[in-house]
Amino acid sequence: MDVVSSGDLLTSSILWQPQAGAWALTAVCKATSQLAPVESPLAARQEPIHEDDEHWNDDAARSLRAASDLAPPPRAARSPAPRSRC
C-alpha cells in the first residue's frame, strides 16, 4: 500500500507486525519548515523521508547523521497491556 500526497508534503508508509496474526500500517507525512520569528513557513527545499538510519561516512560505527523516519514503535510499546486483576 502506498500513501500519496496531493500537496507539497512528502509521504511514505511502513507495514509492520506488532504481534503474530496482526498487521499495522504506519503513515508518515513529513514537513520541513523555515524557522523564523512569529511564523515558520514551509521551506523551499523539503528534507527527504529517511527510510533507514544514515550514519556519517556510511559507517555504522559512527553517529547518526539522520534517523529513519519509518521506524515502527519500540517493542515495549507493541506488546499488549497487562490485564488488571479485580
TAJO-V560957 format. One record per pair of residues at least 24 apart in sequence whose ideal C-beta (glycine too) atoms are under 8 Angstrom apart, sorted by the first residue. I is the first residue (numbers start at 1). J is the second residue. D is the distance in whole Angstrom. If there is no record, write none. Layout:
# TAJO-V560957
i-><I | I>
j-><J | J>
d-><D | D>
This chain:
# TAJO-V560957
i-><1 | 3 | 3 | 3 | 5 | 8 | 8 | 9 | 9 | 10 | 10 | 10 | 11 | 12 | 12 | 12 | 12 | 13 | 14 | 14 | 14 | 16 | 18 | 18 | 18 | 19 | 19 | 19 | 24 | 26 | 26 | 28 | 28 | 30>
j-><25 | 27 | 28 | 29 | 29 | 42 | 46 | 42 | 46 | 46 | 48 | 49 | 49 | 49 | 51 | 69 | 70 | 70 | 70 | 71 | 72 | 72 | 72 | 73 | 78 | 78 | 79 | 80 | 72 | 70 | 72 | 69 | 70 | 69>
d-><6 | 5 | 8 | 8 | 7 | 6 | 7 | 8 | 7 | 6 | 7 | 5 | 8 | 5 | 7 | 7 | 6 | 8 | 4 | 8 | 6 | 4 | 8 | 8 | 4 | 7 | 8 | 7 | 7 | 7 | 6 | 5 | 6 | 6>
